[in-house]
Amino acid sequence: MTGGATSAGGSPVTGGTSASGGSPVTGGAKATGGSTAAGGKSAAGGAATGGSPTGGGSSLPKFVGNITTGNGSVDTGGMKYNHYWNQITPENAGKWGSVQGSASGSFNWGTLDSIYSFTQSNNIIFKQHVFVWGSQQPSGTPTLAQVENWIKSFCTRFPNTKVIDVVNEPPPHTTPNYTANLGAGEGGTWPWITKAFKLARQYCPNAILVLNDYNNIEYADQETHFMDIVKDIKANGAPIDAVGCQAHGLKNMSTATLQANIDKMASGTGLPIYITEYDIGDTDQNQLTNFKNHFPVFLNTAAVKGITVWGWINGSTWISNSGLVSGTSPRPAMTWLMGQLNRPVPPN
C-alpha cells in the first residue's frame, strides 16, 4: 500500500465482534537514543526473532516500527523517531518510480539516502518498500535488464537493508506492465514474481525477502489465493523468506478471528509473517479498542516477526484519523502501545 498514492487498499473488514483485548504484552527494554526495544515476547516465551527458514536473510529482533512522515522526514515536531520506533519503512521514497522517473533515466537517491543514514546512525532496522509493484513505477515498459539494474543499484547503495517487500500487491490487486519481460524463462503461474525474488536474493543476499499484500488476513478467499501464489513461487525456486500482511482492513475484527487468520497464513505458507502497514482510522476510543484487540495477537504470536504501523502523525497518514500523535500530544492508542513496549510517550 502507498502512503499518499492512488492504489486502493481494499474495503475495510468488519470481521466479527470486538474482543476485550487480551492481556498486555510487556515488550522489550525502553528505547532511548539509539537503542532498540525488542517489541514483545513470542508465544513461546523469549524474544522473537525474524529471519529466514530458507537460508537467506539475517536474524532480527521482533520490532514495532513505523513509516516516514510527509516528504520523507523522520524526526518531526521536535519528537525523536527512535524514542518510539525501532524500525522504519520509507512511505514513498523507496518505490521505483520515486527513484527513477523512467527506467532509462538517472537515479534520484536523495530522500532514501537521508532515511537510510538515519537508520544506520540510530540502530534502526531499515525495511525497503518496494521493488516491484503495479503502481508508482517508472514510465514506459521496463526491460528485464532495467529491473535488474534497479534492484542491483539499490542493494549496492543500501547493503544493510534488513527486510524488503520484493513484490507488492500481486494480482488480482495490481499487475506491473512489464511482467512478460521480467518473467521470461521462469516457470510456474507467476514467473515474474519468482524472478523478482531471485534478483533480490542475488543482489541483497542478507535481506529478508517478503511478498506483501492487503486483505490476506481479512478475507478467506483472498488469503487462500495469496497462499497459492506463495506455494507456486516456492515450487519454482523463489527464495521467499516471509509474507507481508498489510492489515489495513482489520478495524473491528475480533481477537479470535485475527488469531485464526494469522495462524492459517503461517501454517499455509510455512513462512514467518510481517504485519507491514497496520492502521486504524477512527475515534480515540475505537482506535484504542482495536489496538488492544490486535497488538497482543501480533506481539504474542511467534510466527509474527515484526509490525510496522502505517503512520504516526495525525493528518499525515494514508487513512484519515489513523495517526497516533496529534501535534505532539499522544492519542490513547499511542499511550497504551508505548506502555506495552516500555517506550516513552510523546513528546518525550
N, C-alpha and C positions, 0 to 999 in steps of 0.2 A: 504494500500500500504506500501511497505517497503522502507527504505532508500536505503541500498545497496543490498537488497535481490533480489531474482530471479523472484518474481511474476510479471506477465505482467500487465500493467496498462490500457490496452485497447488502441485503436488507438486514437490519438488526433482528436478533433472535429473541423470542420471548423465553423459550427454553424451560418452562416449568416454574414452580413457585419459588419464592425467595426463601433461602435457608437462614438459619440463625447465625452462621458464620464460623462455627468451629472454634477450636482453641487457638490462642495466639501462638505465633512462632517467634522464638527469641532471636534467631538470626545470628550474625557474626558479631565481631567486635565493632565498636563505634569507629566510623571512618573519620579521620581528621587529616587535614592536609593531603598528603599523597597516599595515605594508607588505604587499604581496601577492606570492605566488610564482606564476609562470606555469604551473607544473604540468606540465612536459614539453614536448617538441617534437612538431610534427606530422610525418607521414610524409614530407612534402615538405621538411622541414628547417627551420627558422624557427618562430617562435611560432605556435601555432594560435589562431585566434580563433573565437568563437561569432558568432552573428548570423543574419540572415535573408536568404534568397535572394528573398523576396517583397516586400521593401521595408520591413517593419516590424521593430522590434527593433534594439537598438544592438549594436555590435561589442564583444565581451568577450574578455579573455584566457582561455585554456583553464585551467579551475580544477579543483582537487580539494578538495571540501568535505565537510560532514557535517551532522548534524541537532542540534537541541536535545536536552537530556537531561531526563528526568523531566517536571516540570511547566512546562517551557519555559526552564529555566536554560541559560545559555550557558557562562560560565566555571564550572568545577566542581572540587572537591577542591583548590583553590588553583592549578589549571592554567589558563593563559590560552588560550582557544579560538583566538585569532588567531595564536598561535605555530605552530599546526599546520594550520589550515584557512583557505582564503581565500574560502569561500562557505558560506552557511548556509540550510537549509530548516527551517522550523518543523515538528516531527514531527506535532503535532496542532493547534496553535493557529491555523493558517491554514484549517482546514476550516470550511465554512459553519456546520455545527452547533455548532462550538466558539465561534463569534462570535454566533450568533443561535439561541436555543433553538427559536423559532418564527419563521417568515418575516415575521410582522407584529410581532414583539417588538423590543425595543431591542437595539442592538449592544453587545457587550462586547469592547472592543478591548485591554484592559489588557495581556495577555501579548504579543500581537502588537506593541503599541507598544514594549514593552521590547526585544524582539528586533530590530525594525526600527531603533530608536535605536542599538542596539549596532552594527549593520552600518554605519550612516551615520558613526558616530564612529570606527570602526576600519577603514574602507575594505574592507569585506567585501561580497561580492556577495549580495544578498538574492533568494532564489527562493521564490515562493509555491506552496504545496501545500494546497488545490486549490480551484478554483471550483465545478465540477460533478462529482458523483460519486454512485454508488448507495448510499453509506453515509455515516454521520456528517453528515447534512444536517438542516435544521430539521424539526420535526414538521409534520404536515399535508401538503397538496399545494400547493407554492408556485406562484404565477401567474407569467406572463412578466414582469409589472411588478416582482414581488418578486425574481426572479432578476436582472433588470436593475439594480434598486436595490442589491442585494448587490455586484455587480461594480462598479458606478459608485462606491459608497461606499468600497469597498476601494481602488480606483485613485486616488480623490481623496485618501485619507488616506496612502497609501504610494506616492507618484508615482515614486520611484526604484527600484521593483521591477524587476529586470533580466530574470528568467525566470519564467514562470507555467505550471504544469500546469493548463491550462484545463479539460480533461476527463480524468478518471482512470478507468482500468479499464473501458473501454466493453464492451458485450455481446460475447460471452456471459458476461463476468465479473460485471459489475454493471450495473444499469439504474435510474436515478432514477425516482421515481414521478410526476415532472412533465414527462416528455418530450413529451407531447402539447401541453402549454401552451407549452413552450419552443420547440418546432419549428414552431409554427403559421406558415404562409406560406412556409416554406422548401421547397426541392426536394430530390430525391435520396433515397437509402435511409436516411440518417442526418441528417435535417433539424435535430434538436435539437443535435447536435454542431456542425453548421455555424453555427447561430445563436449558440451559446456562444462560438465563436471570433470571430464578428462583433461581439458585445458586448464581448469582451475587447479587440479592436483599437480599438473606438470609444473606450473609456474608459482603456485603458492603451496608448496608441499607440506607446510606445517600448520595450515589453517584448517579449521573445522568447516566442512562444506555442507551447505544447507539448501534443501528445496523448500521454498517458502510459499504459503498460500493463505487465503482467507476462507472462512466458512467451513474449514476442515475439522473443526471440533464443535461446530454448531449444528450442522445438518448431516443426518446419517448417510444420505446418498452421496453428498459431496465428500464426506470422509472416506467412504468406500472407493470412490473414483480416485481420490488423491492417493490412497494406499495402493491402488492398482498401478498408478504411474510409478510409484516408488519401486514396486516389485519388478516392473518391466525394465526400468533402467538399471536396477541392480543386476538382473539376469543378463543384461547386455554389457556389463563391465563398468558401469558408472561408479566412481569412488565416492559415493554419498555417505556422509558421516552422521547426519542428523536431519530431522524435519523441523520446519518452522510453522507455527500456528499463529497467525496474526492476532486473533482473538479480539477483533473489533466488535463482534456481534454477540458478546456474552451478557449484555445487560439483562438483568432479571433471571438469568439462568441459575438454577439451584446448585448448591454444592454437590449434591449426589449426582445430578446429570453431568456436570462438568467433570467430576471424577471418573464417571463411567466412560465418557467420550475420550478423555486423555488416556485412560487405561487401554481402550480399544486401539487408539493410534499407536501406542507403544508396542502392544502385542502384535498388531497387524503389520507393522513395518520392521520390528526388531531394532529400532533405532532410537537414540535419545531425542528429546523434544526441546525446542526452544520456543518460548512464548515471545513473539517478536514485535508486536505492535499493540499491546493492550491499552485500552482506554475506556472510560465510562463518562459520557456526556450527560449530566443530569444535575438535579439539585444537590446541595451539600449532603443531605441525609441519604438520598438514594445512592449517590456515589459512594458514600461511606459503607452503606449496607452491602453493595456489590463488592467492594474491596474486601470486606470481612468475609464474604462468601467465597471469593475466588482465590485470594492470595494464600490462605492456608493450603489449598489444593496445590498451587504452584510450588510453594516452598517445601511442603512435606512429601511430595511425590518424587521418588528417586529418579524416575525417567526424565523429569523436567530439570534441565541443566542450567537454565538462565531465563530471566524475564526482562524484557525491555518495555517500559511504559512509553506510549507514543505521545510525548509532550508533557511538560510540567508547568508551563507558564500560561495561565488562563488568558484567552484572547489571542494566543499564538499557537493554537493546536488545530489539527485537521478536523476533528469532531468538535462541534460547538460545545462550550462549557465543560470540556473534559480536562482542562488544566487542573493542577493540584495546588498552585500558588496563585493568588490574586494580588498583583503588585508584588509585595514582599510578605504578604500575610498567608499563612498556610490554610488551606481548606481542611475540614475534619479528616478526610481520607489521607491527606499527606501527613498530618499529625499522627494518625493511627499507624500508617505504614512505617514512618521513621521510628516509632516506638517498637514495632516488631523487629526492625533491623538494627536497633541500638544505634541509630544515627541521629545527628542533630535535627532540630526542627527549624525551618526558615523563620527569620532571616539570619539565624546563627550560622 
